[in-house]
Amino acid sequence: MLDKIDLTKKIKKKQYKALLPDLRNRLFQLQYATQEADIPVMLVFEGWDLAGKGDYIQRLTTRLDPRGFKLYPIRPVRTFEKKRPWLWRFWNRIPAQGEWGIFDRSWYGRVLVERMENVVPKAEWSRAYRDIVDFERTLADDGYLIVKFFLHISSQEQRERIKELSEDPLTAWRVKPEDTKRNKQYNQWVYAYEEMFEHTDTEWGTWTIVEATDAQYARIKIFRTLISALEERLGEVNMMPDKL
């Protein structure tokens, strides 16, 4: 799948500037619409290291009402969390009715980082695919809208970003030792990502692969995808018959 994605897609700066204001305004309106309709929304951002997850989330939320969403940057599991079921910490972060939960990395770490770094044995990460599908299906059945983004860049692009960021003292902190290691293992990570898509791309939790070489193109695609998903869900709610 990933080898067939066109990573050369771009958008002209003039076109980007013309599109962005309307998209931001529409997303702001939809945030309030989901609050009024009591629709809980979960946004998942996964992807390659240095693909820009944090930057895209920042751009997405700049004009949103901060009272209506919570951002969760997911870190490695802590000691006390290891003593509980592995999805426990994510159940504790699901948004309330009418709120948005935004995840900078997520429960997919079990079948990605924890798998690739041998943090958990194969039996555990293999079983996690079923756990994830059940987790998302349960939420979807309870009215949650789940929108999942995967930010995709090439091995060469990732390598160039590592070099560029490392050479600037103001951005060098963004590069971690494991980034270079993982870049060398790019093809192995591709296999893990492909397996993740195969097992967890469902009708209630569809993956959207975002071509993230050009940041402007990626931002517009993220906005449009999210807006479309929100409008579709709100349309479904509006078509429901009134309760007796």
Secondary structure, 3 states (H helix, E strand, C coil): CHHHCCCCCCCCHHHHHHHHHHHHHHHHHHHHHHHHCCCCEEEEEEECCCCCHHHHHHHHHCCCCHHHEEEEECCCCCHHHHHCCCCHHHHCCCCCCCCEEEEECCHHHHHCHHHHCCCCCHHHHHHHHHHHHHHHHHHHHCCCEEEEEEEECCHHHHHHHHHHHHHCCCCHHHCCHHHHHHHHCHHHHHHHHHHHHHHHCECCECEEEEECCCHHHHHHHHHHHHHHHHHHHHHHHHHCCCCC
